Amino acid sequence: MFEILLLILLALLAWFWLDSIAKREVAINIGRQLAKRCHLQLLDETVACTRLGLGRDPRGHLQIMRHYSFEVSASGDERLQCHLQLLGGQLQNWHIPPYAQPIH
């Protein structure tokens, strides 16, 4: 009985790890799109998961909610702290602070 529970636990951990990797890639792509839409550059081409939780989608299904932080820059000199929130694999919320656009 203990072995079966251990196998189930290991399978759940493996699923969570693989799902987290996939959602991180989604968050990177969304962060890149948001930065591009705002005429900014996604710095370091990365996001960091800062918080995990549970939430319900519009149909009432329980999903994992992940909060990611990332940095962007308008001119390359300053770094702006930004964040986005995924429920499952769907963007729920995002924030890029106001910034001064460089004059060309």
C-alpha positions in Angstrom: 0.0 0.0 0.0 2.8 2.4 0.9 4.5 1.8 -2.5 1.3 2.7 -4.4 1.0 5.9 -2.5 4.6 6.7 -3.1 4.2 6.1 -6.8 1.1 8.3 -6.9 3.0 11.1 -5.1 5.9 10.8 -7.5 3.6 10.9 -10.5 1.9 14.0 -9.2 5.2 15.7 -8.6 6.4 14.8 -12.1 3.2 16.1 -13.6 3.5 19.4 -11.6 7.1 19.9 -12.6 6.4 19.3 -16.3 3.3 21.5 -16.2 5.3 24.3 -14.5 7.9 24.2 -17.2 5.2 24.4 -19.9 3.5 27.3 -18.1 6.8 29.1 -17.7 7.3 29.0 -21.5 3.7 30.4 -21.9 4.6 33.2 -19.5 7.8 34.0 -21.3 5.9 34.3 -24.6 3.2 36.5 -23.1 5.8 38.7 -21.4 7.6 39.1 -24.7 4.3 40.0 -26.5 3.3 42.5 -23.8 6.7 44.1 -23.9 6.6 44.4 -27.7 3.1 45.8 -27.6 4.3 48.5 -25.2 7.5 49.2 -27.3 9.7 47.7 -24.6 12.3 45.0 -24.5 11.9 41.9 -22.3 15.2 41.8 -20.3 17.0 38.5 -19.8 14.3 36.7 -21.8 13.0 35.2 -18.6 10.2 35.3 -16.1 10.2 34.1 -12.5 7.3 32.5 -10.7 6.7 34.4 -7.5 3.5 32.9 -6.2 1.3 29.8 -6.6 -2.3 29.5 -5.7 -5.6 28.1 -6.8 -8.4 29.8 -8.7 -11.5 29.0 -10.6 -11.9 29.5 -14.4 -15.1 31.0 -15.9 -16.7 27.5 -15.9 -15.9 27.0 -12.2 -13.1 24.5 -12.6 -10.3 24.6 -10.2 -6.9 25.6 -11.8 -3.4 26.5 -10.6 -2.8 30.3 -10.6 0.7 31.3 -11.1 2.1 34.8 -10.6 5.3 35.7 -12.6 7.5 38.7 -12.4 9.7 40.0 -15.3 11.7 43.0 -16.2 11.5 45.3 -19.3 13.3 48.4 -20.4 12.5 51.2 -22.8 16.0 52.5 -23.4 18.2 49.7 -21.9 19.3 52.0 -19.0 16.5 51.3 -16.5 14.7 48.2 -15.5 11.0 48.2 -14.9 9.5 45.5 -12.6 6.4 43.9 -14.2 4.2 41.0 -13.5 1.6 38.8 -15.1 -0.9 36.2 -13.7 -1.8 32.9 -15.4 -4.8 30.8 -14.4 -4.1 27.5 -16.0 -2.5 28.6 -19.2 -4.6 31.7 -19.7 -3.5 35.3 -19.0 -5.7 36.8 -16.2 -3.9 40.0 -15.3 -0.8 41.9 -16.1 1.0 45.1 -15.1 3.7 47.2 -16.7 4.3 50.5 -14.8 4.3 53.8 -16.6 7.5 54.8 -18.2 9.1 57.6 -20.2 9.6 56.6 -23.8 13.0 57.5 -25.3 13.1 60.2 -27.9 14.5 59.0 -31.2 
